[in-house]
Amino acid sequence: MSTDLSKFFYPKSIAVIGASSKPGTLGYELLGNLMNFGYNGKLFPVNPKADAIHSIKSYKSLLEIKDDVDLAVIMLGKHLVLTAIDECKKKKVKSVIVITAGFKEVGEEGVTLEKELIAKTKKYGMRMLGPNCMGIINTKKEVQMNGTFIKGTPVPGGIGFVSQSGALGAAVLRIIEKYDIGFSQFVSIGNKADVSENDVIDYWKDNDDVNVITVYLESFSDPKEFLRICKEVTKTKPVIAIKAAKTNAGMKAASSHTGALASADTVAETLFEQSGVIRVNTVEDMFNLGKAFDRARLPVGNRVAILTNAGGPAILTVDEADRCGLDVVNLSEKTKKKLREIVVAEASVNNPVDLLPSANADVYKKATELLLADENVDAAVLILGPPLMFDTVEITKYMCEAVNKSNKCAIVVVMSQDEIIAEVAKQMPVHPPIFNSAEKAAWAIGEMLKYKAWKESPDGKVKQFNVNTKGVRSIIKKYKTGNVYLDFDDVYDILNHYKMPIVETLIARNVQQSIYDANKIGFPVVAKVFGRELVHKSDVGGVALNIQDEDELINVESRIIANLKEKGIDDKLEGFILQPFAKIEDGVETILGAVKDANAGHLLMFGLGGIFVEVFKDVKFKIAPLTTADAKSIVRSIKSYEILKGVRGKKSVDIDFVEENILKLSKLVTDFPEFTEIDLNPFVFSPNRNKSKILDARIKLG
Amino acid sequence: MSTDLSKFFYPKSIAVIGASSKPGTLGYELLGNLMNFGYNGKLFPVNPKADAIHSIKSYKSLLEIKDDVDLAVIMLGKHLVLTAIDECKKKKVKSVIVITAGFKEVGEEGVTLEKELIAKTKKYGMRMLGPNCMGIINTKKEVQMNGTFIKGTPVPGGIGFVSQSGALGAAVLRIIEKYDIGFSQFVSIGNKADVSENDVIDYWKDNDDVNVITVYLESFSDPKEFLRICKEVTKTKPVIAIKAAKTNAGMKAASSHTGALASADTVAETLFEQSGVIRVNTVEDMFNLGKAFDRARLPVGNRVAILTNAGGPAILTVDEADRCGLDVVNLSEKTKKKLREIVVAEASVNNPVDLLPSANADVYKKATELLLADENVDAAVLILGPPLMFDTVEITKYMCEAVNKSNKCAIVVVMSQDEIIAEVAKQMPVHPPIFNSAEKAAWAIGEMLKYKAWKESPDGKVKQFNVNTKGVRSIIKKYKTGNVYLDFDDVYDILNHYKMPIVETLIARNVQQSIYDANKIGFPVVAKVFGRELVHKSDVGGVALNIQDEDELINVESRIIANLKEKGIDDKLEGFILQPFAKIEDGVETILGAVKDANAGHLLMFGLGGIFVEVFKDVKFKIAPLTTADAKSIVRSIKSYEILKGVRGKKSVDIDFVEENILKLSKLVTDFPEFTEIDLNPFVFSPNRNKSKILDARIKLG
């Protein structure tokens, strides 16, 4: 069952505690906004010193109100808020909005006060929005609530917007009319002491008034919950988010390759990708795309037609369409013939169709109809450059009418004429999305297609494996302190317990024993330094491949010891690791790893290994536990997937086996969250799964 | 000496041939624009049927005018244009603008007419702008010429704008007031039958009225000239360009690796990069950046301060600043202390400085002054979110005043309040750039820094080498037909003539001879199939490395022959190439190549070689001839430069030797433009230049 926030969004009565009759105060502006927008419920201003505010009877106290109160909006001084909460409890108000600022955001004293506030509302079984928030809006005809103190008039539509930043919300509300951004519901979550983005998104999942969810976040309240909820919601309706990256203290000290490759933004990037949330970087992009989802149909395919009266913008649009995976398709002969009948001789009837500046409203309308009727066309970008001698509003309306009659995806673009957008929107309540940039329209259609693919993609499952968890448990027990790398022999055993193909390994404590071990393994062998503190082995010249015989082994190990001495770290040497030398000519070196983030849990990483790891950073992350779909996706989303699949006549590696190992590592960190960093690097995959081997591995205990 | 277009931009008298008294016609609108904008010279309407137009005496013919005419604007029907040119010749007019359309752009008949037009103007020694153009603007007080037929009033400033697309130019002129885009000069070059973008950019180089050059292009008139001119101009003033990529027929059929990696956009991308032109993708970006260059100082360093009254936008700005290479620096203690004295208690005086919504104009002004005075700060982004209770115009003006007094780079941002931009610009003619997006401001400062680095970078020289051009000439002579790959032995000789380190190579015509050759070279050897039509050797399993002895060689060659048979292409086998087996463990596989574009000439390519070439496409291009600076730049701009410099304890390859070989290849294609494709792949570079070898090479003759 999803979170119930209906008393916030659909209240039948609202008490404004701290309403004021003094213009310019928040208490005056908020009540004024509620009245001016035409709230369709009962309003009860509460103010101990006033009889009437904004022509409405005012109450000295909440308890004086006889009617039921669904929602209380508190805008008192911060030290009066707790008392007001007590009154709400007495009045049996279950939903409160605390507009008041001065809590967590101002430092220590505020943190304490906020904790008391949370404790109280929790004790009383209330849901609270805020503190330090801007309020709430529902434009639905039956509600018509503008419960914010911001200037600007909300425009009705199907977009839900939840904003963690008040200022950004305010900025957006200023431009909604201009850019025709139709909001269904808006909520400023402020310090999100109780109601968080997760609650709101979850609530909107089953809310028919919200077609598209837009989110502005500065931090995740609970990343795992965000992932769980959004994975579900995005299968029903699109979620578009802006998230500032900034600091991520969670993985700061990571010393593994995996940890080093996870940036401050990796958690956010991974969360969005894995949950199907569309991430954008600017407010403009968020609402352009939101508008497109809200007002246009999802395109069925990627074949796009472009209509224009000016060559330049169309060329730029073709480029962008191409970049976004759209196909600027050949029109059918029938369409071209019919177009030819309505356009001037110099016009081009090939896609992009250029009507030239002489095209009037009628030509535009007919051309739009013809393009959208073409069986080769899935979607259209309809561009209107500023016409020299026609009425832009009229042409735009004619185009919109043609689009309204079609069941295909189309975006109308009025270049450099923002004022037209609002005008047409006003005259024609039902209309397709109208943009002011043709490139953005192409981009939006590309994003809609990607969303469609996501929506239709299978969900995947968390796979179980028959592994020896007991064995791993008993190894962990040996370690008394945390924050330590496991000895290699323990790493070796753990991977064997999980049936992951660590290469046969013997550890020799000295040169003499290494000769014995090498003979046991069989030449040629690989020799590596062994030492808990010798982390990046090749940095200290401590890895030798393809050692042919005893003499070479002795030479190599002597050289390694000399190298370590030169660097003054020979006391860190604890022995030598001996392994068979496996040619990786027919295998591909990858890296598979995991790193734990304090908030989001374990992130698994997979990508191209070897010396290219740091240079190309061709790796992808997923949050554990991974599903089979996640494993498929991570393997296919790295660029080197082409190499895994075999280039220049090479055979493909066993991709199923790659996925299996990714899922096993996911299981390992899920079973044992105490492992904070794991590097399986290089993990060489070959066409034959039996020849696929982990050549080196490190595990850190938290 | 640069191109002289002064009679176009600074005419003392203009004849408008085809002026009309009928509102709505181009002839009426253009004359009206000239008058309304207050042209400071003499206007002579020419129309056989009118006595006066727009209250000015009109002339039946150009020859009736007694005064000298500097510039003629022709807007007659297309079949009257040639006659008008004849009259211009008689009247000794040397500069003509042909607004009339219906030439090259409409097909065959128009192409013929345009050719006649070009021939005539050339014969008469005239310079012609157009045909099919929108005209010209110069906002300078002494000229004040709006010689276009477009609606909208030009705003004076320091930006020069040359547009190949009329529609795009028109769209821009509609928004210049709104976004405060100050033009100094604007020119629509239309079909650029004579005056091209190159002429205009060259002319603006020494024009003090133009501080920044902006360019919209659909095609390059002469790419090599563009490169030569822009390389010079960008050292004086910034050039910002939009170029739609679209088709590039020049390299379509390339079959080499180098050719395959060059995309339709490579020529444009390379031209811009190599000439220091800043490429942007949208009109918005072009003019935001143009405004920044025009109205702000170049930042001295990358340390940026951010001022705001709202947290959210500031966080997004920090992210973008970081992405653009800016350092959101720690403010000095002195600054923080002084800020503390003027802000409210809850405000943050750490960068980004958050004044909170309560900040008024005075606080904003003082904070701006303090930030710009801080010795740690090179540049500032000053953000104003919509204030609840203050006058935005006043705050903005106060900020602008503080910036005007400073000598540092600063951009003022009024979020979501476009109307403020125009208002402040009107009230305060001298003002810093005012943006409506804080992220764009951070981006613009980043671009300004990059431009500064380019401006200060050394020019480089084309280096000469002592090579045997005669030897190469005589090899080329052997080939009677073009479009053919040279035999490997010829390739081998050519590279030796240019002292490029092709690996020692013997070519055996059969297995027997290959055994003899292998022994001559000394085992281990490499064997490769040899055959003019066997292009991608590893695709046919035709490369064997590290062959230890005669038996292995026989085995390998038998297997290769069997493979070819299986694919049915054994008749293409002409023999075997034998080379010493060089371990590339301490070397790095690169690819160095060249491909000829029909318009831009030879593009050199350098990048990471081996199986990663196609996957990572980590290659860069430069147009030949390369300077020493170009060679340095190409090597340092690939991601794998890190690998060349040595990772994980490996030594750096000999970078000087890499550059030397790049310059030699540049010389080779410059000396012999008949080579259309060259692949040196792999070209293995090692720390020791004597061990650096070209392991395979192909050269195609055009």
Interface residues (C-beta under 8 A of the other chain):
Chain A: G24 G102 E105 V106 F149 I150 K151 S163 Q164 S165 G166 A167 L168 A170 A171 V172 R174 I175 Y216 E218 I242 A244 A245 K246 N281 T282 E284 N309 A310 G311 G312 P313 I315 L316 V318 D319 E320 E346 P357 G385 P386 L388 M389 M415 S416 Q417 S437 E439 H536 S538 D539 V540 G541 I611 F612 E614 V615 F616 D618 K639 S640 E642 I643 V647 R648 G649
Chain B: G24 G102 E105 V106 G107 F149 I150 K151 S163 Q164 S165 G166 A167 L168 A170 A171 V172 R174 I175 Y216 E218 I242 A244 A245 K246 N281 T282 E284 N309 A310 G311 G312 P313 I315 L316 V318 D319 E320 A345 E346 P357 G385 P386 L388 M389 M415 S416 Q417 S437 E439 H536 S538 D539 V540 G541 I611 F612 E614 V615 F616 D618 K639 S640 E642 I643 V647 R648 G649
